[in-house]
Amino acid sequence: MEITVKLFAYFRDGRFIEAASNVSEDTTPQQVITSLDIDLDDVGVIMVNHRHAALDYQLKPADILAIFPKIGGG
């Protein structure tokens, strides 16, 4: 099935801003993040179709997965 993956901030470095991705029916955001070599500890927010989602959410065809890093400041 095809989903859209959007990356934000430094997650885009050496990767992409937005890309279509073919994944299996039982794919989760955690599996997508791992496949992109993004450290799970660096992930701040995961959204699917503009709503917060858990790492174990089961993606559906045509979902839009957005991955945001933790934001630091001080």
Phi and psi in radians as a Rosetta constraint file:
Dihedral C 1 N 2 CA 2 C 2 CIRCULARHARMONIC -1.852 0.35
Dihedral N 2 CA 2 C 2 N 3 CIRCULARHARMONIC 2.349 0.35
Dihedral C 2 N 3 CA 3 C 3 CIRCULARHARMONIC -2.213 0.35
Dihedral N 3 CA 3 C 3 N 4 CIRCULARHARMONIC 2.940 0.35
Dihedral C 3 N 4 CA 4 C 4 CIRCULARHARMONIC -1.948 0.35
Dihedral N 4 CA 4 C 4 N 5 CIRCULARHARMONIC 2.315 0.35
Dihedral C 4 N 5 CA 5 C 5 CIRCULARHARMONIC -1.991 0.35
Dihedral N 5 CA 5 C 5 N 6 CIRCULARHARMONIC 2.233 0.35
Dihedral C 5 N 6 CA 6 C 6 CIRCULARHARMONIC -2.055 0.35
Dihedral N 6 CA 6 C 6 N 7 CIRCULARHARMONIC 2.277 0.35
Dihedral C 6 N 7 CA 7 C 7 CIRCULARHARMONIC -1.931 0.35
Dihedral N 7 CA 7 C 7 N 8 CIRCULARHARMONIC 2.603 0.35
Dihedral C 7 N 8 CA 8 C 8 CIRCULARHARMONIC -2.224 0.35
Dihedral N 8 CA 8 C 8 N 9 CIRCULARHARMONIC 2.694 0.35
Dihedral C 8 N 9 CA 9 C 9 CIRCULARHARMONIC 0.962 0.35
Dihedral N 9 CA 9 C 9 N 10 CIRCULARHARMONIC -2.404 0.35
Dihedral C 9 N 10 CA 10 C 10 CIRCULARHARMONIC -1.227 0.35
Dihedral N 10 CA 10 C 10 N 11 CIRCULARHARMONIC -0.169 0.35
Dihedral C 10 N 11 CA 11 C 11 CIRCULARHARMONIC -1.099 0.35
Dihedral N 11 CA 11 C 11 N 12 CIRCULARHARMONIC -0.378 0.35
Dihedral C 11 N 12 CA 12 C 12 CIRCULARHARMONIC -1.309 0.35
Dihedral N 12 CA 12 C 12 N 13 CIRCULARHARMONIC -0.397 0.35
Dihedral C 12 N 13 CA 13 C 13 CIRCULARHARMONIC -1.009 0.35
Dihedral N 13 CA 13 C 13 N 14 CIRCULARHARMONIC 2.042 0.35
Dihedral C 13 N 14 CA 14 C 14 CIRCULARHARMONIC 1.302 0.35
Dihedral N 14 CA 14 C 14 N 15 CIRCULARHARMONIC 0.124 0.35
Dihedral C 14 N 15 CA 15 C 15 CIRCULARHARMONIC -2.120 0.35
Dihedral N 15 CA 15 C 15 N 16 CIRCULARHARMONIC -1.871 0.35
Dihedral C 15 N 16 CA 16 C 16 CIRCULARHARMONIC -2.791 0.35
Dihedral N 16 CA 16 C 16 N 17 CIRCULARHARMONIC 2.938 0.35
Dihedral C 16 N 17 CA 17 C 17 CIRCULARHARMONIC -1.579 0.35
Dihedral N 17 CA 17 C 17 N 18 CIRCULARHARMONIC -0.843 0.35
Dihedral C 17 N 18 CA 18 C 18 CIRCULARHARMONIC -2.568 0.35
Dihedral N 18 CA 18 C 18 N 19 CIRCULARHARMONIC 2.414 0.35
Dihedral C 18 N 19 CA 19 C 19 CIRCULARHARMONIC -2.640 0.35
Dihedral N 19 CA 19 C 19 N 20 CIRCULARHARMONIC 2.532 0.35
Dihedral C 19 N 20 CA 20 C 20 CIRCULARHARMONIC -1.370 0.35
Dihedral N 20 CA 20 C 20 N 21 CIRCULARHARMONIC 2.479 0.35
Dihedral C 20 N 21 CA 21 C 21 CIRCULARHARMONIC -2.414 0.35
Dihedral N 21 CA 21 C 21 N 22 CIRCULARHARMONIC 2.311 0.35
Dihedral C 21 N 22 CA 22 C 22 CIRCULARHARMONIC -1.627 0.35
Dihedral N 22 CA 22 C 22 N 23 CIRCULARHARMONIC 2.123 0.35
Dihedral C 22 N 23 CA 23 C 23 CIRCULARHARMONIC -2.282 0.35
Dihedral N 23 CA 23 C 23 N 24 CIRCULARHARMONIC 2.849 0.35
Dihedral C 23 N 24 CA 24 C 24 CIRCULARHARMONIC -1.330 0.35
Dihedral N 24 CA 24 C 24 N 25 CIRCULARHARMONIC 2.880 0.35
Dihedral C 24 N 25 CA 25 C 25 CIRCULARHARMONIC -1.058 0.35
Dihedral N 25 CA 25 C 25 N 26 CIRCULARHARMONIC -0.480 0.35
Dihedral C 25 N 26 CA 26 C 26 CIRCULARHARMONIC -1.780 0.35
Dihedral N 26 CA 26 C 26 N 27 CIRCULARHARMONIC 0.372 0.35
Dihedral C 26 N 27 CA 27 C 27 CIRCULARHARMONIC -1.310 0.35
Dihedral N 27 CA 27 C 27 N 28 CIRCULARHARMONIC 2.491 0.35
Dihedral C 27 N 28 CA 28 C 28 CIRCULARHARMONIC -2.017 0.35
Dihedral N 28 CA 28 C 28 N 29 CIRCULARHARMONIC 2.823 0.35
Dihedral C 28 N 29 CA 29 C 29 CIRCULARHARMONIC -0.961 0.35
Dihedral N 29 CA 29 C 29 N 30 CIRCULARHARMONIC -0.662 0.35
Dihedral C 29 N 30 CA 30 C 30 CIRCULARHARMONIC -1.025 0.35
Dihedral N 30 CA 30 C 30 N 31 CIRCULARHARMONIC -0.731 0.35
Dihedral C 30 N 31 CA 31 C 31 CIRCULARHARMONIC -1.162 0.35
Dihedral N 31 CA 31 C 31 N 32 CIRCULARHARMONIC -0.671 0.35
Dihedral C 31 N 32 CA 32 C 32 CIRCULARHARMONIC -1.137 0.35
Dihedral N 32 CA 32 C 32 N 33 CIRCULARHARMONIC -0.802 0.35
Dihedral C 32 N 33 CA 33 C 33 CIRCULARHARMONIC -1.045 0.35
Dihedral N 33 CA 33 C 33 N 34 CIRCULARHARMONIC -0.810 0.35
Dihedral C 33 N 34 CA 34 C 34 CIRCULARHARMONIC -1.090 0.35
Dihedral N 34 CA 34 C 34 N 35 CIRCULARHARMONIC -0.700 0.35
Dihedral C 34 N 35 CA 35 C 35 CIRCULARHARMONIC -1.145 0.35
Dihedral N 35 CA 35 C 35 N 36 CIRCULARHARMONIC -0.389 0.35
Dihedral C 35 N 36 CA 36 C 36 CIRCULARHARMONIC -1.591 0.35
Dihedral N 36 CA 36 C 36 N 37 CIRCULARHARMONIC 0.115 0.35
Dihedral C 36 N 37 CA 37 C 37 CIRCULARHARMONIC 1.006 0.35
Dihedral N 37 CA 37 C 37 N 38 CIRCULARHARMONIC 0.667 0.35
Dihedral C 37 N 38 CA 38 C 38 CIRCULARHARMONIC -1.743 0.35
Dihedral N 38 CA 38 C 38 N 39 CIRCULARHARMONIC 2.260 0.35
Dihedral C 38 N 39 CA 39 C 39 CIRCULARHARMONIC -1.216 0.35
Dihedral N 39 CA 39 C 39 N 40 CIRCULARHARMONIC 2.189 0.35
Dihedral C 39 N 40 CA 40 C 40 CIRCULARHARMONIC -1.021 0.35
Dihedral N 40 CA 40 C 40 N 41 CIRCULARHARMONIC -0.523 0.35
Dihedral C 40 N 41 CA 41 C 41 CIRCULARHARMONIC -1.183 0.35
Dihedral N 41 CA 41 C 41 N 42 CIRCULARHARMONIC -0.338 0.35
Dihedral C 41 N 42 CA 42 C 42 CIRCULARHARMONIC -1.532 0.35
Dihedral N 42 CA 42 C 42 N 43 CIRCULARHARMONIC -0.198 0.35
Dihedral C 42 N 43 CA 43 C 43 CIRCULARHARMONIC -1.412 0.35
Dihedral N 43 CA 43 C 43 N 44 CIRCULARHARMONIC 2.237 0.35
Dihedral C 43 N 44 CA 44 C 44 CIRCULARHARMONIC -1.750 0.35
Dihedral N 44 CA 44 C 44 N 45 CIRCULARHARMONIC -0.817 0.35
Dihedral C 44 N 45 CA 45 C 45 CIRCULARHARMONIC -2.405 0.35
Dihedral N 45 CA 45 C 45 N 46 CIRCULARHARMONIC 2.405 0.35
Dihedral C 45 N 46 CA 46 C 46 CIRCULARHARMONIC -2.118 0.35
Dihedral N 46 CA 46 C 46 N 47 CIRCULARHARMONIC 2.262 0.35
Dihedral C 46 N 47 CA 47 C 47 CIRCULARHARMONIC -2.223 0.35
Dihedral N 47 CA 47 C 47 N 48 CIRCULARHARMONIC 2.462 0.35
Dihedral C 47 N 48 CA 48 C 48 CIRCULARHARMONIC -2.162 0.35
Dihedral N 48 CA 48 C 48 N 49 CIRCULARHARMONIC 2.114 0.35
Dihedral C 48 N 49 CA 49 C 49 CIRCULARHARMONIC 0.950 0.35
Dihedral N 49 CA 49 C 49 N 50 CIRCULARHARMONIC 0.756 0.35
Dihedral C 49 N 50 CA 50 C 50 CIRCULARHARMONIC 1.220 0.35
Dihedral N 50 CA 50 C 50 N 51 CIRCULARHARMONIC 0.354 0.35
Dihedral C 50 N 51 CA 51 C 51 CIRCULARHARMONIC -2.260 0.35
Dihedral N 51 CA 51 C 51 N 52 CIRCULARHARMONIC 2.528 0.35
Dihedral C 51 N 52 CA 52 C 52 CIRCULARHARMONIC -1.005 0.35
Dihedral N 52 CA 52 C 52 N 53 CIRCULARHARMONIC 2.493 0.35
Dihedral C 52 N 53 CA 53 C 53 CIRCULARHARMONIC -2.431 0.35
Dihedral N 53 CA 53 C 53 N 54 CIRCULARHARMONIC 2.732 0.35
Dihedral C 53 N 54 CA 54 C 54 CIRCULARHARMONIC -1.542 0.35
Dihedral N 54 CA 54 C 54 N 55 CIRCULARHARMONIC 2.812 0.35
Dihedral C 54 N 55 CA 55 C 55 CIRCULARHARMONIC -1.031 0.35
Dihedral N 55 CA 55 C 55 N 56 CIRCULARHARMONIC -0.505 0.35
Dihedral C 55 N 56 CA 56 C 56 CIRCULARHARMONIC -1.710 0.35
Dihedral N 56 CA 56 C 56 N 57 CIRCULARHARMONIC 0.169 0.35
Dihedral C 56 N 57 CA 57 C 57 CIRCULARHARMONIC -1.017 0.35
Dihedral N 57 CA 57 C 57 N 58 CIRCULARHARMONIC 2.371 0.35
Dihedral C 57 N 58 CA 58 C 58 CIRCULARHARMONIC -1.547 0.35
Dihedral N 58 CA 58 C 58 N 59 CIRCULARHARMONIC 2.004 0.35
Dihedral C 58 N 59 CA 59 C 59 CIRCULARHARMONIC -1.174 0.35
Dihedral N 59 CA 59 C 59 N 60 CIRCULARHARMONIC 2.631 0.35
Dihedral C 59 N 60 CA 60 C 60 CIRCULARHARMONIC -2.108 0.35
Dihedral N 60 CA 60 C 60 N 61 CIRCULARHARMONIC 2.797 0.35
Dihedral C 60 N 61 CA 61 C 61 CIRCULARHARMONIC -0.949 0.35
Dihedral N 61 CA 61 C 61 N 62 CIRCULARHARMONIC 2.424 0.35
Dihedral C 61 N 62 CA 62 C 62 CIRCULARHARMONIC 1.274 0.35
Dihedral N 62 CA 62 C 62 N 63 CIRCULARHARMONIC 0.119 0.35
Dihedral C 62 N 63 CA 63 C 63 CIRCULARHARMONIC -1.103 0.35
Dihedral N 63 CA 63 C 63 N 64 CIRCULARHARMONIC 2.649 0.35
Dihedral C 63 N 64 CA 64 C 64 CIRCULARHARMONIC -1.962 0.35
Dihedral N 64 CA 64 C 64 N 65 CIRCULARHARMONIC 1.985 0.35
Dihedral C 64 N 65 CA 65 C 65 CIRCULARHARMONIC -1.776 0.35
Dihedral N 65 CA 65 C 65 N 66 CIRCULARHARMONIC 2.100 0.35
Dihedral C 65 N 66 CA 66 C 66 CIRCULARHARMONIC -1.979 0.35
Dihedral N 66 CA 66 C 66 N 67 CIRCULARHARMONIC 2.302 0.35
Dihedral C 66 N 67 CA 67 C 67 CIRCULARHARMONIC -2.138 0.35
Dihedral N 67 CA 67 C 67 N 68 CIRCULARHARMONIC 2.081 0.35
Dihedral C 67 N 68 CA 68 C 68 CIRCULARHARMONIC -1.999 0.35
Dihedral N 68 CA 68 C 68 N 69 CIRCULARHARMONIC 2.436 0.35
Dihedral C 68 N 69 CA 69 C 69 CIRCULARHARMONIC -1.383 0.35
Dihedral N 69 CA 69 C 69 N 70 CIRCULARHARMONIC 2.888 0.35
Dihedral C 69 N 70 CA 70 C 70 CIRCULARHARMONIC -1.122 0.35
Dihedral N 70 CA 70 C 70 N 71 CIRCULARHARMONIC 2.526 0.35
Dihedral C 70 N 71 CA 71 C 71 CIRCULARHARMONIC -1.855 0.35
Dihedral N 71 CA 71 C 71 N 72 CIRCULARHARMONIC 2.226 0.35
Dihedral C 71 N 72 CA 72 C 72 CIRCULARHARMONIC -1.850 0.35
Dihedral N 72 CA 72 C 72 N 73 CIRCULARHARMONIC 2.778 0.35
Dihedral C 72 N 73 CA 73 C 73 CIRCULARHARMONIC -3.069 0.35
Dihedral N 73 CA 73 C 73 N 74 CIRCULARHARMONIC 3.114 0.35
